């Protein structure tokens, strides 16, 4: 499974070991460890007010380190988008 690469300097944990992309799975969206749970799913649950503990209870295949990978990837993507908007890549 190819892993999604992010900015290594911005990853508090190695997201590339936890976040994967498979063209035939969930439309090629970044997923957690090859599961059918996308990064966007996790972020949407958090944005709706669910806690990490509630999400873990609903999706027992997830682990705390999966959340750290989602946070690291999200942070990296936000920083990358900011740098792009400022004209400095």
MIKOL-293430 format. One line per 8 residues: number of its first residue (from 1); their letters; for each residue z, y, x of N, C-alpha, C. Coordinates in nm, 2 decimals, m for minus. Atoms other than C-alpha are relative to their C-alpha. Layout:
<nodes>
NUM> A> Z/Y/X/Z/Y/X/Z/Y/X | ...
</nodes>
This chain:
<nodes>
1> XXXXXXXX> 0.00/m0.12/0.08/0.00/0.00/0.00/0.00/0.12/0.09 | m0.01/m0.13/m0.08/m0.09/0.34/0.15/0.11/0.09/m0.05 | m0.11/m0.09/0.04/0.20/0.58/0.15/m0.05/0.14/0.00 | 0.03/m0.14/0.01/0.18/0.95/0.06/0.07/0.07/0.12 | m0.06/m0.08/m0.11/0.23/1.16/0.37/0.04/0.14/m0.04 | m0.04/m0.14/0.03/0.42/1.48/0.35/0.04/0.06/0.14 | m0.03/m0.08/m0.12/0.53/1.74/0.61/0.12/m0.07/0.06 | m0.11/0.07/m0.06/0.75/1.54/0.85/0.12/0.09/0.03
9> XXXXXXXX> m0.11/m0.09/m0.03/0.95/1.84/0.94/0.09/0.04/m0.12 | m0.07/m0.04/0.12/1.06/1.89/0.58/0.06/m0.11/m0.08 | m0.04/0.12/0.07/1.16/1.54/0.49/0.15/m0.04/0.04 | m0.14/0.04/m0.04/1.54/1.48/0.48/0.01/m0.15/0.02 | 0.01/0.14/m0.03/1.45/1.11/0.46/m0.15/m0.04/0.00 | 0.14/0.04/m0.02/1.13/0.92/0.52/m0.06/m0.03/m0.14 | 0.06/0.02/0.14/0.95/0.97/0.18/m0.12/m0.10/0.01 | 0.12/0.09/0.00/0.65/0.78/0.31/0.03/m0.15/m0.01
17> XXXXXXXX> m0.04/0.14/0.02/0.84/0.46/0.30/0.04/m0.03/m0.15 | m0.04/0.02/0.14/0.93/0.51/m0.07/m0.10/0.05/m0.10 | 0.10/m0.06/0.09/0.65/0.71/m0.22/m0.14/m0.06/0.04 | 0.13/0.07/m0.03/0.32/0.51/m0.25/m0.11/0.05/m0.11 | 0.11/m0.03/0.09/m0.02/0.57/m0.40/m0.09/m0.12/0.00 | 0.09/0.11/0.02/m0.23/0.29/m0.54/m0.10/0.04/m0.10 | 0.11/m0.05/0.09/m0.57/0.39/m0.70/0.01/m0.06/m0.14 | 0.00/0.06/0.13/m0.53/0.14/m0.99/0.13/0.01/m0.07
25> XXXXXXXX> m0.13/m0.01/0.06/m0.17/0.22/m1.07/0.04/0.14/m0.04 | m0.04/m0.13/0.06/m0.07/0.50/m1.30/m0.10/0.11/0.04 | 0.11/m0.10/m0.03/m0.40/0.68/m1.23/0.00/0.05/0.14 | 0.00/m0.04/m0.14/m0.34/0.70/m0.86/0.11/0.11/0.03 | m0.11/m0.09/m0.02/m0.03/0.92/m0.90/0.10/m0.06/0.10 | m0.11/0.05/m0.09/0.25/0.90/m0.64/0.11/m0.07/m0.08 | m0.10/0.08/0.06/0.48/0.62/m0.74/0.12/m0.03/0.09 | m0.11/0.04/m0.08/0.82/0.50/m0.63/m0.01/m0.14/0.04
33> XXXXXXXX> 0.00/0.13/m0.06/0.80/0.20/m0.40/m0.09/m0.10/m0.07 | 0.09/0.09/0.07/0.50/0.06/m0.58/0.03/m0.04/m0.14 | m0.04/0.02/0.14/0.68/0.05/m0.91/m0.09/0.09/m0.09 | 0.08/m0.08/0.09/0.51/0.20/m1.22/0.08/0.12/m0.05 | m0.07/m0.12/0.03/0.75/0.49/m1.21/m0.05/0.11/0.10 | 0.06/m0.10/m0.08/0.59/0.81/m1.08/0.10/0.10/0.04 | m0.08/m0.11/m0.04/0.74/1.10/m0.89/0.01/0.10/m0.11 | 0.00/m0.10/0.11/0.64/1.32/m1.18/0.10/m0.05/m0.11
41> XXXXXXXX> m0.09/0.06/0.10/0.83/1.08/m1.42/0.15/0.04/0.04 | m0.14/m0.02/m0.04/1.15/1.12/m1.22/0.03/0.15/m0.01 | m0.02/m0.14/0.01/1.11/1.50/m1.19/0.01/0.05/m0.14 | 0.00/m0.04/0.14/1.04/1.53/m1.56/0.13/m0.04/m0.07 | m0.13/0.04/0.06/1.36/1.33/m1.65/0.10/0.10/0.05 | m0.10/m0.10/m0.05/1.56/1.56/m1.42/m0.01/0.13/m0.06 | 0.02/m0.13/0.06/1.40/1.87/m1.56/0.05/0.00/m0.15 | m0.05/0.01/0.14/1.49/1.75/m1.91/0.15/0.00/m0.02
49> XXXXXXXX> m0.14/m0.01/0.00/1.85/1.75/m1.82/0.07/m0.14/0.03 | m0.07/0.13/m0.03/1.91/1.38/m1.74/0.06/0.01/0.14 | m0.06/0.01/m0.14/2.14/1.31/m1.44/m0.06/m0.11/0.07 | 0.05/0.12/m0.08/2.05/1.08/m1.16/0.06/m0.13/m0.05 | m0.07/0.12/0.05/2.31/0.84/m1.29/m0.06/m0.05/m0.13 | 0.06/0.05/0.12/2.15/0.83/m1.63/m0.14/m0.06/0.02 | 0.14/0.06/m0.03/1.80/0.77/m1.49/0.02/m0.13/0.07 | m0.02/0.13/m0.06/1.94/0.49/m1.27/0.04/m0.10/m0.10
57> XXXXXXXX> m0.04/0.10/0.10/2.10/0.33/m1.57/m0.12/m0.04/m0.09 | 0.12/0.03/0.08/1.77/0.35/m1.76/m0.11/m0.08/0.08 | 0.10/0.06/m0.09/1.56/0.23/m1.46/0.07/m0.07/0.11 | m0.08/0.07/m0.11/1.77/m0.02/m1.26/m0.07/m0.04/0.12 | 0.07/0.03/m0.13/1.49/m0.08/m1.01/0.00/0.12/0.09 | m0.01/m0.11/m0.09/1.54/0.27/m0.88/0.13/0.00/0.08 | m0.12/m0.01/m0.09/1.78/0.35/m0.60/0.02/0.14/0.03 | m0.03/m0.14/m0.04/1.96/0.66/m0.49/m0.10/0.06/0.11
65> XXXXXXXX> 0.09/m0.05/m0.11/1.73/0.68/m0.18/m0.14/0.04/m0.06 | 0.13/m0.04/0.07/1.43/0.70/m0.42/0.01/0.14/m0.04 | m0.02/m0.14/0.04/1.57/1.03/m0.55/m0.01/0.09/0.13 | 0.01/m0.08/m0.12/1.61/1.16/m0.19/m0.15/0.01/0.04 | 0.15/0.00/m0.03/1.24/1.07/m0.13/m0.07/0.10/m0.09 | 0.06/m0.09/0.10/1.14/1.25/m0.45/0.03/0.15/0.04 | m0.04/m0.14/m0.03/1.34/1.56/m0.35/m0.07/0.05/0.13 | 0.06/m0.04/m0.12/1.20/1.56/0.00/m0.15/0.03/m0.02
73> XXXXXXXX> 0.14/m0.02/0.03/0.84/1.52/m0.12/m0.02/0.13/m0.08 | 0.01/m0.12/0.08/0.89/1.79/m0.38/0.02/0.13/0.08 | m0.03/m0.11/m0.09/1.04/2.03/m0.12/m0.12/0.03/0.09 | 0.11/m0.01/m0.09/0.75/1.96/0.11/m0.12/0.06/m0.07 | 0.11/m0.05/0.08/0.49/2.02/m0.16/0.02/0.15/m0.04 | m0.02/m0.13/0.04/0.65/2.34/m0.27/m0.02/0.09/0.12 | 0.02/m0.08/m0.12/0.66/2.47/0.09/m0.15/0.01/0.04 | 0.14/0.00/m0.03/0.30/2.37/0.14/m0.07/0.09/m0.09
81> XXXXXXXX> 0.07/m0.09/0.09/0.19/2.55/m0.17/0.03/0.15/0.03 | m0.04/m0.13/m0.03/0.39/2.86/m0.07/m0.08/0.05/0.12 | 0.07/m0.04/m0.12/0.23/2.86/0.28/m0.15/0.03/m0.04 | 0.14/m0.02/0.04/m0.12/2.82/0.12/m0.02/0.13/m0.08 | 0.02/m0.13/0.08/m0.06/3.11/m0.12/0.02/0.12/0.09 | m0.02/m0.12/m0.09/0.04/3.33/0.17/m0.11/0.00/0.11 | 0.11/0.00/m0.09/m0.28/3.24/0.36/0.03/m0.06/0.14 | m0.03/0.06/m0.13/m0.11/3.05/0.64/0.03/m0.15/m0.02
89> X> m0.02/0.14/0.02/m0.16/2.68/0.64/0.06/m0.06/0.13
</nodes>
